[in-house]
Amino acid sequence: MFPGGGQPNMQALLKQAQKMQEDLAKAQQELAAARLTGTAGGGLVEATVSGNGELTALTIAPAAVDPEDTETLADLVLAAVRDAGAAAQKLQAERMGPLTQGLGGGIPGLPF
């Protein structure tokens, strides 16, 4: 049912849908441009991801490299990437969450 029991104003609905589409596109562009950093080992390993969660850079300090202990280095890299990914998910929720609430709680296939 529509408020007042009448017919929906199609022009207003279309305008609202167009605004939502524009806002979503803008938020997606902002996410793609954003860069978030995660670290591990007190900064020995640093991972940078886009707001979309794509790994864009990985920095490993020479002190983190021990040829006898590659497992620790692998753990540090994984931890830094996960830290950066968590920051990206948080940013996605902040930017996209308010825009998708009116769509029944989210868009299928998106992580928020």
ZADOKE-930063 format. One record per residue: x, y, z of N, C-alpha, C, O, CB in turn; residue in three letters; residue number from 1. Coordinates in Angstrom, 3 decimals, m for minus. Glycine has a CB too. Example, Ala and Ser with C-alpha at 12.3 -4.5 7.8 and 13.67 -1.06 7.14 Angstrom:
<rs>
- 13.190,m5.690,7.800,12.300,m4.500,7.800,13.200,m3.300,7.800,14.236,m3.319,8.465,11.308,m4.473,9.046,Ala,1
- 12.850,m2.250,7.080,13.670,m1.060,7.140,12.900,0.030,7.870,13.409,1.138,8.039,14.084,m0.598,5.725,Ser,2
</rs>
This chain:
<rs>
- 0.839,m1.179,0.000,0.000,0.000,0.000,0.886,1.245,0.000,2.019,1.234,0.481,m0.955,m0.004,1.217,Met,1
- 0.347,2.273,m0.536,1.046,3.542,m0.573,0.417,4.482,0.430,m0.780,4.380,0.698,1.021,4.149,m1.986,Phe,2
- 1.188,5.393,0.990,0.624,6.338,1.959,m0.604,7.040,1.388,m0.589,7.523,0.255,1.678,7.377,2.373,Pro,3
- m1.646,7.086,2.175,m2.873,7.736,1.737,m3.733,6.843,0.868,m4.836,7.235,0.486,m2.548,8.991,0.994,Gly,4
- m3.253,5.645,0.545,m4.036,4.698,m0.244,m4.104,5.030,m1.713,m4.762,4.303,m2.458,m5.408,4.620,0.292,Gly,5
- m3.460,6.091,m2.177,m3.523,6.491,m3.578,m2.451,5.836,m4.417,m1.716,4.971,m3.941,m3.408,7.977,m3.695,Gly,6
- m2.366,6.241,m5.644,m1.372,5.740,m6.575,m0.040,6.451,m6.334,m0.014,7.613,m5.929,m1.842,5.932,m8.036,Gln,7
- 1.043,5.760,m6.582,2.343,6.407,m6.386,2.577,7.466,m7.457,2.095,7.346,m8.583,3.480,5.364,m6.410,Pro,8
- 3.307,8.479,m7.097,3.688,9.511,m8.043,4.888,8.977,m8.810,6.009,8.997,m8.302,4.012,10.876,m7.325,Asn,9
- 4.663,8.503,m10.023,5.707,7.849,m10.807,6.872,8.784,m11.090,8.028,8.360,m11.083,5.134,7.333,m12.113,Met,10
- 6.576,10.045,m11.337,7.635,11.018,m11.604,8.553,11.143,m10.392,9.776,11.182,m10.528,7.034,12.395,m11.967,Gln,11
- 7.947,11.206,m9.199,8.742,11.320,m7.971,9.539,10.045,m7.725,10.692,10.106,m7.298,7.833,11.618,m6.761,Ala,12
- 8.931,8.887,m7.993,9.643,7.623,m7.822,10.835,7.516,m8.770,11.913,7.075,m8.370,8.693,6.450,m8.045,Leu,13
- 10.644,7.913,m10.009,11.729,7.867,m10.986,12.850,8.825,m10.603,14.030,8.501,m10.741,11.204,8.203,m12.384,Leu,14
- 12.474,10.003,m10.124,13.464,10.979,m9.705,14.262,10.454,m8.506,15.480,10.623,m8.444,12.784,12.314,m9.358,Lys,15
- 13.573,9.820,m7.563,14.220,9.260,m6.397,15.163,8.119,m6.801,16.276,8.017,m6.285,13.169,8.765,m5.393,Gln,16
- 14.717,7.271,m7.719,15.554,6.163,m8.188,16.793,6.685,m8.915,17.882,6.132,m8.756,14.748,5.237,m9.116,Ala,17
- 16.638,7.730,m9.699,17.771,8.305,m10.417,18.767,8.907,m9.430,19.976,8.753,m9.605,17.293,9.376,m11.421,Gln,18
- 18.282,9.585,m8.405,19.166,10.167,m7.391,19.932,9.056,m6.666,21.134,9.176,m6.429,18.351,11.020,m6.374,Lys,19
- 19.228,7.977,m6.316,19.877,6.864,m5.621,20.958,6.251,m6.509,22.042,5.915,m6.031,18.837,5.790,m5.216,Met,20
- 20.666,6.108,m7.785,21.638,5.549,m8.724,22.866,6.454,m8.828,23.993,5.961,m8.870,20.997,5.355,m10.115,Gln,21
- 22.659,7.764,m8.870,23.770,8.710,m8.932,24.604,8.648,m7.648,25.833,8.664,m7.697,23.245,10.141,m9.161,Glu,22
- 23.922,8.577,m6.501,24.626,8.501,m5.219,25.448,7.213,m5.117,26.576,7.236,m4.623,23.625,8.581,m4.054,Asp,23
- 24.889,6.094,m5.583,25.617,4.822,m5.571,26.851,4.883,m6.471,27.924,4.412,m6.093,24.696,3.677,m6.020,Leu,24
- 26.694,5.464,m7.658,27.814,5.581,m8.590,28.919,6.447,m7.989,30.102,6.129,m8.117,27.341,6.172,m9.933,Ala,25
- 28.533,7.537,m7.337,29.518,8.423,m6.709,30.246,7.689,m5.586,31.468,7.787,m5.469,28.836,9.702,m6.162,Lys,26
- 29.506,6.959,m4.766,30.109,6.217,m3.659,31.064,5.149,m4.199,32.135,4.938,m3.629,29.012,5.566,m2.777,Ala,27
- 30.694,4.483,m5.278,31.559,3.463,m5.869,32.850,4.075,m6.400,33.921,3.481,m6.275,30.826,2.728,m6.993,Gln,28
- 32.748,5.263,m6.993,33.945,5.950,m7.487,34.856,6.344,m6.324,36.077,6.207,m6.407,33.552,7.202,m8.306,Gln,29
- 34.251,6.830,m5.245,35.033,7.207,m4.069,35.741,5.988,m3.484,36.899,6.078,m3.075,34.131,7.862,m3.007,Glu,30
- 35.050,4.851,m3.444,35.662,3.627,m2.931,36.831,3.185,m3.800,37.877,2.788,m3.287,34.626,2.511,m2.846,Leu,31
- 36.653,3.256,m5.106,37.718,2.831,m6.015,38.951,3.716,m5.864,40.075,3.243,m6.031,37.224,2.859,m7.468,Ala,32
- 38.754,4.988,m5.551,39.870,5.923,m5.414,40.520,5.879,m4.032,41.673,6.283,m3.876,39.396,7.326,m5.702,Ala,33
- 39.797,5.397,m3.038,40.314,5.381,m1.671,41.461,4.382,m1.531,41.468,3.343,m2.192,39.193,5.041,m0.679,Ala,34
- 42.418,4.695,m0.680,43.520,3.797,m0.373,43.571,3.624,1.139,43.630,4.600,1.886,44.878,4.342,m0.931,Arg,35
- 43.546,2.364,1.580,43.568,2.047,3.002,44.759,1.144,3.277,45.115,0.291,2.464,42.237,1.370,3.453,Leu,36
- 45.363,1.347,4.428,46.575,0.617,4.754,46.361,m0.248,5.986,45.723,0.163,6.956,47.739,1.582,4.975,Thr,37
- 46.909,m1.453,5.923,46.933,m2.351,7.064,48.371,m2.709,7.359,49.191,m2.807,6.446,46.085,m3.621,6.804,Gly,38
- 48.685,m2.905,8.634,50.055,m3.233,8.997,50.101,m4.463,9.890,49.094,m4.872,10.468,50.719,m2.051,9.692,Thr,39
- 51.285,m5.038,9.990,51.515,m6.176,10.878,52.964,m6.134,11.330,53.816,m5.533,10.676,51.184,m7.536,10.171,Ala,40
- 53.230,m6.776,12.449,54.596,m6.840,12.954,55.143,m5.486,13.337,56.329,m5.217,13.150,55.489,m7.464,11.936,Gly,41
- 54.285,m4.628,13.874,54.754,m3.303,14.267,55.198,m2.460,13.091,56.069,m1.603,13.233,55.882,m3.428,15.239,Gly,42
- 54.606,m2.696,11.931,54.938,m1.926,10.742,55.967,m2.585,9.837,56.393,m1.985,8.851,55.433,m0.595,11.144,Gly,43
- 56.373,m3.809,10.156,57.334,m4.505,9.296,56.740,m4.831,7.933,57.439,m4.855,6.920,57.813,m5.785,9.968,Leu,44
- 55.431,m5.083,7.931,54.734,m5.371,6.681,53.545,m4.424,6.586,52.783,m4.257,7.538,54.274,m6.873,6.606,Val,45
- 53.405,m3.813,5.422,52.317,m2.863,5.187,51.620,m3.220,3.872,52.263,m3.350,2.830,52.852,m1.393,5.153,Glu,46
- 50.311,m3.372,3.940,49.519,m3.678,2.742,48.577,m2.512,2.483,47.988,m1.961,3.413,48.719,m5.020,2.906,Ala,47
- 48.438,m2.145,1.232,47.527,m1.076,0.833,46.487,m1.662,m0.112,46.821,m2.370,m1.062,48.297,0.108,0.159,Thr,48
- 45.224,m1.360,0.162,44.134,m1.819,m0.690,43.288,m0.631,m1.115,43.280,0.411,m0.460,43.269,m2.873,0.036,Val,49
- 42.579,m0.804,m2.217,41.607,0.208,m2.619,40.376,0.046,m1.737,40.248,m0.941,m1.013,41.238,0.082,m4.142,Ser,50
- 39.481,1.009,m1.801,38.230,0.919,m1.054,37.378,m0.255,m1.493,36.462,m0.667,m0.781,37.447,2.194,m1.204,Gly,51
- 37.679,m0.797,m2.669,36.975,m1.975,m3.170,37.586,m3.264,m2.640,37.045,m4.349,m2.855,36.984,m1.985,m4.689,Asn,52
- 38.721,m3.144,m1.945,39.371,m4.317,m1.388,40.473,m4.902,m2.251,41.016,m5.954,m1.915,38.364,m5.351,m1.136,Gly,53
- 40.820,m4.251,m3.354,41.867,m4.750,m4.243,43.237,m4.376,m3.690,43.496,m3.206,m3.406,41.687,m4.188,m5.673,Glu,54
- 44.112,m5.363,m3.538,45.462,m5.120,m3.059,46.215,m4.305,m4.105,46.335,m4.726,m5.256,46.198,m6.455,m2.756,Leu,55
- 46.724,m3.132,m3.702,47.416,m2.254,m4.655,48.906,m2.120,m4.368,49.677,m1.772,m5.262,46.781,m0.886,m4.643,Thr,56
- 49.325,m2.394,m3.121,50.738,m2.290,m2.789,51.043,m3.151,m1.570,50.186,m3.379,m0.716,51.136,m0.821,m2.531,Ala,57
- 52.277,m3.620,m1.512,52.739,m4.409,m0.379,54.191,m4.018,m0.112,55.041,m4.095,m0.998,52.597,m5.954,m0.653,Leu,58
- 54.459,m3.599,1.120,55.798,m3.189,1.500,56.289,m4.087,2.627,55.602,m4.281,3.630,55.825,m1.701,1.924,Thr,59
- 57.494,m4.634,2.444,58.084,m5.514,3.453,59.428,m4.924,3.853,60.316,m4.748,3.019,58.245,m6.986,2.919,Ile,60
- 59.564,m4.622,5.131,60.825,m4.082,5.637,61.896,m5.178,5.607,61.593,m6.341,5.875,60.649,m3.520,7.082,Ala,61
- 63.121,m4.826,5.291,64.196,m5.820,5.255,64.323,m6.603,6.565,64.698,m7.776,6.552,65.512,m5.138,4.944,Pro,62
- 64.016,m5.967,7.681,64.120,m6.649,8.982,63.133,m7.800,9.108,63.318,m8.679,9.950,63.890,m5.657,10.114,Ala,63
- 62.084,m7.812,8.283,61.076,m8.868,8.351,61.502,m10.112,7.588,60.876,m11.165,7.711,59.753,m8.365,7.810,Ala,64
- 62.564,m9.993,6.799,62.976,m11.094,5.932,64.059,m11.928,6.618,65.184,m11.476,6.832,63.487,m10.557,4.573,Val,65
- 63.681,m13.147,6.951,64.623,m14.126,7.525,64.509,m15.385,6.677,63.498,m16.082,6.754,64.315,m14.429,9.065,Asp,66
- 65.512,m15.691,5.878,65.446,m16.867,5.008,65.176,m18.164,5.756,64.682,m19.127,5.169,66.724,m16.999,4.244,Pro,67
- 65.491,m18.199,7.026,65.269,m19.397,7.833,63.845,m19.472,8.382,63.438,m20.511,8.903,66.261,m19.438,8.979,Glu,68
- 63.087,m18.387,8.270,61.745,m18.349,8.854,60.768,m17.642,7.923,60.282,m16.552,8.223,61.772,m17.647,10.221,Asp,69
- 60.492,m18.270,6.805,59.560,m17.666,5.849,58.109,m17.760,6.317,57.259,m17.004,5.847,59.703,m18.335,4.492,Thr,70
- 57.821,m18.672,7.231,56.448,m18.807,7.730,56.009,m17.554,8.484,54.869,m17.110,8.340,56.330,m20.038,8.645,Glu,71
- 56.890,m16.992,9.272,56.548,m15.771,10.001,56.289,m14.628,9.029,55.341,m13.863,9.208,57.671,m15.391,10.985,Thr,72
- 57.114,m14.508,8.014,56.905,m13.467,7.007,55.564,m13.662,6.318,54.831,m12.695,6.110,58.044,m13.474,5.970,Leu,73
- 55.239,m14.879,5.968,53.944,m15.159,5.325,52.795,m14.774,6.254,51.796,m14.206,5.812,53.837,m16.658,4.936,Ala,74
- 52.941,m15.085,7.546,51.901,m14.718,8.514,51.753,m13.201,8.618,50.637,m12.691,8.715,52.224,m15.309,9.897,Asp,75
- 52.874,m12.479,8.597,52.822,m11.019,8.665,52.140,m10.430,7.434,51.333,m9.507,7.542,54.231,m10.443,8.806,Leu,76
- 52.471,m10.970,6.266,51.839,m10.488,5.035,50.337,m10.737,5.091,49.544,m9.847,4.781,52.454,m11.178,3.792,Val,77
- 49.950,m11.932,5.480,48.530,m12.261,5.575,47.820,m11.345,6.564,46.723,m10.863,6.283,48.348,m13.723,5.989,Leu,78
- 48.433,m11.100,7.714,47.823,m10.241,8.723,47.666,m8.806,8.215,46.641,m8.171,8.464,48.659,m10.257,10.003,Ala,79
- 48.669,m8.295,7.510,48.595,m6.932,6.984,47.509,m6.814,5.919,46.770,m5.830,5.886,49.949,m6.509,6.405,Ala,80
- 47.415,m7.813,5.054,46.386,m7.792,4.005,44.995,m7.876,4.632,44.078,m7.175,4.204,46.596,m8.961,3.002,Val,81
- 44.838,m8.721,5.632,43.540,m8.818,6.313,43.185,m7.517,7.021,42.028,m7.098,7.008,43.550,m9.971,7.321,Arg,82
- 44.176,m6.877,7.639,43.945,m5.613,8.324,43.474,m4.549,7.333,42.522,m3.817,7.604,45.223,m5.148,9.045,Asp,83
- 44.137,m4.470,6.200,43.744,m3.509,5.169,42.367,m3.851,4.612,41.557,m2.956,4.370,44.783,m3.478,4.035,Ala,84
- 42.096,m5.132,4.408,40.780,m5.560,3.909,39.664,m5.210,4.878,38.575,m4.815,4.460,40.777,m7.060,3.648,Gly,85
- 39.928,m5.352,6.163,38.921,m4.986,7.170,38.640,m3.494,7.117,37.493,m3.070,7.262,39.387,m5.388,8.585,Ala,86
- 39.684,m2.695,6.910,39.490,m1.248,6.791,38.660,m0.925,5.554,37.820,m0.026,5.585,40.848,m0.519,6.728,Ala,87
- 38.895,m1.656,4.465,38.116,m1.441,3.238,36.654,m1.813,3.453,35.761,m1.102,2.992,38.703,m2.261,2.073,Ala,88
- 36.402,m2.918,4.147,35.014,m3.320,4.415,34.304,m2.296,5.283,33.128,m1.997,5.070,34.973,m4.693,5.092,Gln,89
- 35.016,m1.763,6.253,34.421,m0.738,7.119,34.065,0.497,6.304,32.983,1.061,6.467,35.386,m0.361,8.268,Lys,90
- 34.973,0.921,5.425,34.702,2.073,4.576,33.520,1.806,3.650,32.679,2.681,3.443,35.942,2.433,3.760,Leu,91
- 33.456,0.599,3.093,32.334,0.240,2.226,31.017,0.340,2.988,30.037,0.876,2.472,32.517,m1.181,1.662,Gln,92
- 30.994,m0.168,4.199,29.774,m0.125,5.003,29.381,1.311,5.314,28.198,1.651,5.301,29.959,m0.914,6.301,Ala,93
- 30.371,2.154,5.595,30.087,3.554,5.904,29.547,4.302,4.699,28.613,5.095,4.822,31.335,4.241,6.415,Glu,94
- 30.131,4.051,3.535,29.747,4.800,2.330,28.501,4.240,1.654,27.649,4.991,1.179,30.891,4.805,1.341,Arg,95
- 28.404,2.907,1.618,27.322,2.297,0.853,26.122,1.921,1.720,24.994,1.876,1.228,27.832,1.073,0.139,Met,96
- 26.353,1.653,2.990,25.275,1.223,3.875,24.057,2.120,3.844,22.945,1.637,3.627,25.776,1.142,5.264,Gly,97
- 24.238,3.431,4.059,23.066,4.319,4.046,22.349,4.338,2.694,21.140,4.558,2.628,23.487,5.730,4.412,Pro,98
- 23.098,4.110,1.632,22.497,4.145,0.297,21.712,2.880,m0.010,20.777,2.904,m0.811,23.570,4.345,m0.753,Leu,99
- 22.091,1.770,0.627,21.436,0.501,0.308,20.370,0.104,1.320,19.671,m0.889,1.114,22.462,m0.589,0.216,Thr,100
- 20.229,0.855,2.408,19.230,0.515,3.421,17.821,0.509,2.850,16.998,m0.319,3.239,19.307,1.490,4.583,Gln,101
- 17.542,1.401,1.953,16.222,1.467,1.350,15.948,0.363,0.360,14.850,0.271,m0.188,16.046,2.767,0.681,Gly,102
- 16.941,m0.479,0.126,16.789,m1.566,m0.831,16.601,m2.907,m0.132,16.959,m3.951,m0.677,17.995,m1.625,m1.753,Leu,103
- 16.046,m2.880,1.060,15.787,m4.121,1.762,17.004,m4.641,2.503,17.126,m5.848,2.713,15.305,m5.155,0.801,Gly,104
- 17.904,m3.760,2.903,19.028,m4.171,3.721,20.305,m4.419,2.958,21.311,m4.781,3.569,18.676,m5.378,4.455,Gly,105
- 20.313,m4.246,1.688,21.559,m4.438,0.955,21.320,m4.934,m0.447,20.194,m5.228,m0.849,22.452,m5.399,1.683,Gly,106
- 22.379,m5.016,m1.159,22.327,m5.491,m2.543,22.986,m6.871,m2.585,24.129,m7.009,m2.151,23.042,m4.482,m3.532,Ile,107
- 22.305,m7.883,m3.089,22.910,m9.207,m3.146,24.246,m9.178,m3.875,24.390,m8.547,m4.922,21.967,m10.188,m3.826,Pro,108
- 25.221,m9.877,m3.295,26.525,m9.936,m3.924,27.495,m8.894,m3.421,28.693,m8.998,m3.682,26.375,m9.795,m5.380,Gly,109
- 27.014,m7.887,m2.705,27.895,m6.888,m2.139,28.100,m7.186,m0.662,27.195,m7.682,0.009,27.327,m5.468,m2.344,Leu,110
- 29.299,m6.881,m0.155,29.625,m7.296,1.215,29.068,m6.422,2.328,29.660,m6.385,3.406,31.078,m7.348,1.360,Pro,111
- 27.977,m5.728,2.126,27.413,m4.901,3.189,25.929,m5.011,3.218,25.279,m4.381,4.052,27.813,m3.461,3.026,Phe,112
</rs>
